Amino acid sequence: MRASIGPRTLLDMLTPSSNTVLEPLTSAMLADNLPDVTAHFARFPVQEISLREAALGQFDREPILQEARLLADARVGSIVWSGTSAGWMGFEADEELCRAIAGAAGVPAGTSV
């Protein structure tokens, strides 16, 4: 573990619980390239990716917003929604979600899409 000398930037992301790529990839990218940036993640339950109504229901806002509120407890500067659901739900859905995250967490929100 590296010791921090001075201020750091907190990179805060929301991701589906079944995502196994985001955290290790982000950590590896930061370790060698941005030593003063630390990544912090929150997850919400997603076990199935499909267009079935039950699967789409996993993207209901309240569980996502609850995790955003928890990230905000760390006094983050912003939160990024890092998922690909805009691919089937539409970019407008991501934009609306970012507005909801910003409202719930009290910090700016963006999307990886």
PASEBA-1860 file (N, C-alpha, C; in nm, 3 decimals):
! residues 113
1> MRASIGPR> 0.085/-0.117/0.000/0.000/0.000/0.000/0.089/0.124/0.000 ~ 0.058/0.218/-0.085/0.140/0.338/-0.097/0.092/0.445/0.001 ~ 0.184/0.516/0.059/0.149/0.627/0.148/0.117/0.750/0.066 ~ 0.017/0.823/0.106/-0.023/0.944/0.035/0.048/1.064/0.096 ~ 0.104/1.147/0.008/0.170/1.270/0.053/0.092/1.387/-0.006 ~ 0.004/1.445/0.067/-0.072/1.558/0.015/-0.211/1.520/-0.033 ~ -0.275/1.616/-0.096/-0.415/1.595/-0.137/-0.426/1.491/-0.249 ~ -0.540/1.429/-0.254/-0.567/1.332/-0.359/-0.703/1.357/-0.419
9> TLLDMLTP> -0.722/1.307/-0.536/-0.850/1.316/-0.605/-0.923/1.184/-0.585 ~ -1.049/1.193/-0.545/-1.130/1.073/-0.526/-1.211/1.048/-0.653 ~ -1.193/0.933/-0.713/-1.269/0.892/-0.830/-1.376/0.795/-0.781 ~ -1.501/0.837/-0.789/-1.610/0.761/-0.727/-1.705/0.710/-0.833 ~ -1.732/0.579/-0.830/-1.812/0.516/-0.933/-1.918/0.423/-0.877 ~ -2.032/0.425/-0.945/-2.140/0.330/-0.920/-2.137/0.227/-1.032 ~ -2.149/0.102/-0.996/-2.146/-0.004/-1.098/-2.236/-0.120/-1.056 ~ -2.286/-0.197/-1.153/-2.364/-0.315/-1.119/-2.282/-0.417/-1.040
17> SSNTVLEP> -2.346/-0.487/-0.951/-2.277/-0.582/-0.864/-2.210/-0.695/-0.940 ~ -2.259/-0.729/-1.056/-2.202/-0.840/-1.132/-2.082/-0.799/-1.217 ~ -2.046/-0.672/-1.218/-1.932/-0.625/-1.297/-1.802/-0.670/-1.229 ~ -1.721/-0.747/-1.301/-1.595/-0.797/-1.245/-1.473/-0.732/-1.310 ~ -1.494/-0.635/-1.397/-1.385/-0.575/-1.472/-1.349/-0.435/-1.422 ~ -1.448/-0.355/-1.388/-1.426/-0.213/-1.359/-1.325/-0.188/-1.249 ~ -1.340/-0.251/-1.135/-1.252/-0.221/-1.022/-1.106/-0.259/-1.047 ~ -1.077/-0.382/-1.091/-0.935/-0.414/-1.112/-0.872/-0.333/-1.225
25> LTSAMLAD> -0.947/-0.307/-1.331/-0.894/-0.228/-1.442/-0.866/-0.084/-1.399 ~ -0.960/-0.024/-1.329/-0.943/0.113/-1.282/-0.825/0.123/-1.186 ~ -0.816/0.031/-1.093/-0.705/0.033/-0.997/-0.570/0.018/-1.066 ~ -0.562/-0.070/-1.164/-0.437/-0.089/-1.237/-0.400/0.037/-1.316 ~ -0.497/0.100/-1.380/-0.470/0.221/-1.457/-0.421/0.333/-1.365 ~ -0.480/0.347/-1.249/-0.443/0.455/-1.159/-0.308/0.433/-1.093 ~ -0.279/0.310/-1.058/-0.157/0.280/-0.982/-0.031/0.330/-1.051 ~ -0.022/0.311/-1.179/0.099/0.349/-1.252/0.093/0.489/-1.312
33> NLPDVTAH> -0.026/0.542/-1.333/-0.039/0.666/-1.408/-0.083/0.787/-1.326 ~ -0.163/0.766/-1.224/-0.218/0.877/-1.145/-0.209/0.843/-0.996 ~ -0.090/0.850/-0.939/-0.074/0.806/-0.801/-0.150/0.888/-0.698 ~ -0.194/1.009/-0.733/-0.269/1.091/-0.637/-0.420/1.080/-0.655 ~ -0.463/0.981/-0.734/-0.605/0.956/-0.754/-0.638/0.819/-0.696 ~ -0.743/0.814/-0.615/-0.788/0.686/-0.559/-0.929/0.659/-0.607 ~ -0.956/0.534/-0.636/-1.088/0.493/-0.687/-1.170/0.432/-0.574 ~ -1.299/0.468/-0.573/-1.392/0.420/-0.472/-1.518/0.377/-0.544
41> FARFPVQE> -1.573/0.262/-0.505/-1.682/0.202/-0.579/-1.800/0.170/-0.488 ~ -1.917/0.181/-0.544/-2.038/0.133/-0.478/-2.111/0.048/-0.581 ~ -2.179/-0.053/-0.534/-2.249/-0.146/-0.624/-2.395/-0.155/-0.585 ~ -2.476/-0.185/-0.683/-2.617/-0.216/-0.659/-2.647/-0.348/-0.728 ~ -2.746/-0.423/-0.681/-2.769/-0.558/-0.731/-2.809/-0.565/-0.879 ~ -2.730/-0.638/-0.956/-2.762/-0.672/-1.095/-2.707/-0.812/-1.119 ~ -2.797/-0.906/-1.145/-2.754/-1.043/-1.166/-2.786/-1.094/-1.306 ~ -2.870/-1.022/-1.380/-2.908/-1.067/-1.513/-2.913/-0.947/-1.608
49> ISLREAAL> -2.848/-0.961/-1.722/-2.854/-0.859/-1.825/-2.940/-0.914/-1.939 ~ -3.059/-0.861/-1.951/-3.151/-0.900/-2.058/-3.262/-0.796/-2.066 ~ -3.349/-0.813/-2.162/-3.462/-0.721/-2.177/-3.587/-0.772/-2.105 ~ -3.574/-0.881/-2.030/-3.688/-0.928/-1.950/-3.723/-0.821/-1.847 ~ -3.851/-0.810/-1.816/-3.895/-0.706/-1.723/-3.826/-0.718/-1.587 ~ -3.806/-0.840/-1.539/-3.739/-0.859/-1.410/-3.596/-0.808/-1.416 ~ -3.528/-0.831/-1.527/-3.390/-0.783/-1.541/-3.386/-0.632/-1.550 ~ -3.476/-0.573/-1.625/-3.480/-0.427/-1.637/-3.513/-0.362/-1.503
57> GQFDREPI> -3.591/-0.431/-1.421/-3.627/-0.379/-1.289/-3.508/-0.363/-1.196 ~ -3.397/-0.432/-1.227/-3.276/-0.418/-1.146/-3.219/-0.277/-1.154 ~ -3.262/-0.202/-1.256/-3.212/-0.066/-1.276/-3.309/0.040/-1.223 ~ -3.401/-0.003/-1.136/-3.486/0.095/-1.069/-3.394/0.190/-0.992 ~ -3.433/0.313/-0.984/-3.342/0.417/-0.933/-3.309/0.409/-0.785 ~ -3.403/0.373/-0.701/-3.379/0.388/-0.558/-3.256/0.312/-0.508 ~ -3.233/0.186/-0.546/-3.110/0.120/-0.500/-2.983/0.191/-0.550 ~ -2.987/0.244/-0.669/-2.872/0.317/-0.724/-2.851/0.446/-0.646
65> LQEARLLA> -2.960/0.517/-0.619/-2.950/0.643/-0.545/-2.903/0.621/-0.403 ~ -2.945/0.510/-0.341/-2.898/0.480/-0.206/-2.747/0.462/-0.204 ~ -2.693/0.394/-0.303/-2.548/0.375/-0.310/-2.477/0.508/-0.338 ~ -2.538/0.593/-0.419/-2.481/0.726/-0.446/-2.474/0.808/-0.316 ~ -2.577/0.799/-0.236/-2.576/0.870/-0.107/-2.462/0.820/-0.018 ~ -2.439/0.689/-0.019/-2.331/0.634/0.061/-2.194/0.681/0.010 ~ -2.176/0.686/-0.120/-2.051/0.740/-0.175/-2.032/0.885/-0.131 ~ -2.139/0.960/-0.132/-2.131/1.102/-0.095/-2.087/1.121/0.050
73> DARVGSIV> -2.108/1.020/0.134/-2.063/1.029/0.273/-1.912/1.051/0.281 ~ -1.839/1.009/0.178/-1.693/1.022/0.176/-1.649/1.161/0.127 ~ -1.747/1.251/0.113/-1.718/1.388/0.069/-1.648/1.391/-0.067 ~ -1.708/1.320/-0.160/-1.654/1.310/-0.295/-1.684/1.435/-0.374 ~ -1.609/1.457/-0.481/-1.632/1.573/-0.566/-1.733/1.546/-0.676 ~ -1.747/1.421/-0.714/-1.843/1.382/-0.817/-1.860/1.231/-0.813 ~ -1.963/1.184/-0.883/-1.991/1.041/-0.892/-2.015/1.008/-1.039 ~ -1.954/0.898/-1.084/-1.973/0.852/-1.221/-2.051/0.722/-1.220
81> WSGTSAGW> -2.158/0.717/-1.297/-2.235/0.594/-1.319/-2.160/0.519/-1.428 ~ -2.104/0.405/-1.394/-2.021/0.330/-1.488/-2.089/0.199/-1.524 ~ -2.186/0.210/-1.612/-2.257/0.094/-1.662/-2.294/0.115/-1.807 ~ -2.338/0.010/-1.871/-2.367/0.017/-2.015/-2.515/0.006/-2.046 ~ -2.601/0.022/-1.947/-2.744/0.006/-1.970/-2.799/0.105/-2.072 ~ -2.730/0.216/-2.096/-2.776/0.311/-2.198/-2.780/0.245/-2.335 ~ -2.702/0.138/-2.352/-2.702/0.066/-2.478/-2.837/0.008/-2.514 ~ -2.917/-0.027/-2.413/-3.050/-0.080/-2.442/-3.162/0.004/-2.382
89> MGFEADEE> -3.129/0.091/-2.289/-3.231/0.176/-2.228/-3.232/0.317/-2.288 ~ -3.126/0.352/-2.362/-3.119/0.482/-2.426/-3.034/0.580/-2.348 ~ -2.970/0.672/-2.420/-2.884/0.772/-2.356/-2.964/0.864/-2.265 ~ -3.090/0.890/-2.301/-3.173/0.977/-2.217/-3.188/0.918/-2.078 ~ -3.196/0.785/-2.069/-3.208/0.720/-1.938/-3.084/0.746/-1.854 ~ -2.966/0.742/-1.916/-2.842/0.772/-1.843/-2.839/0.918/-1.798 ~ -2.880/1.008/-1.886/-2.881/1.149/-1.849/-2.976/1.176/-1.733 ~ -3.094/1.113/-1.737/-3.190/1.128/-1.626/-3.134/1.069/-1.498
97> LCRAIAGA> -3.069/0.953/-1.509/-3.011/0.891/-1.391/-2.904/0.980/-1.330 ~ -2.822/1.042/-1.413/-2.717/1.131/-1.361/-2.777/1.251/-1.289 ~ -2.885/1.304/-1.341/-2.952/1.415/-1.271/-3.005/1.367/-1.136 ~ -3.061/1.248/-1.132/-3.114/1.194/-1.007/-3.002/1.167/-0.907 ~ -2.889/1.114/-0.955/-2.775/1.088/-0.867/-2.724/1.220/-0.808 ~ -2.709/1.321/-0.892/-2.661/1.452/-0.846/-2.756/1.508/-0.740 ~ -2.885/1.496/-0.763/-2.982/1.545/-0.666/-2.977/1.470/-0.535 ~ -2.963/1.338/-0.542/-2.962/1.257/-0.421/-2.832/1.270/-0.342
105> AGVPAGTS> -2.720/1.282/-0.414/-2.590/1.284/-0.348/-2.539/1.424/-0.319 ~ -2.593/1.522/-0.389/-2.551/1.660/-0.368/-2.417/1.694/-0.432 ~ -2.374/1.613/-0.528/-2.250/1.639/-0.602/-2.277/1.614/-0.751 ~ -2.196/1.671/-0.840/-2.217/1.646/-0.983/-2.205/1.496/-1.014 ~ -2.277/1.453/-1.115/-2.273/1.314/-1.159/-2.257/1.307/-1.309 ~ -2.188/1.204/-1.354/-2.167/1.182/-1.496/-2.183/1.035/-1.528 ~ -2.170/1.004/-1.655/-2.185/0.867/-1.699/-2.067/0.825/-1.784 ~ -2.030/0.699/-1.777/-1.920/0.649/-1.859/-1.961/0.641/-2.005
113> V> -2.090/0.633/-2.031/-2.138/0.626/-2.169/-2.134/0.763/-2.229
END
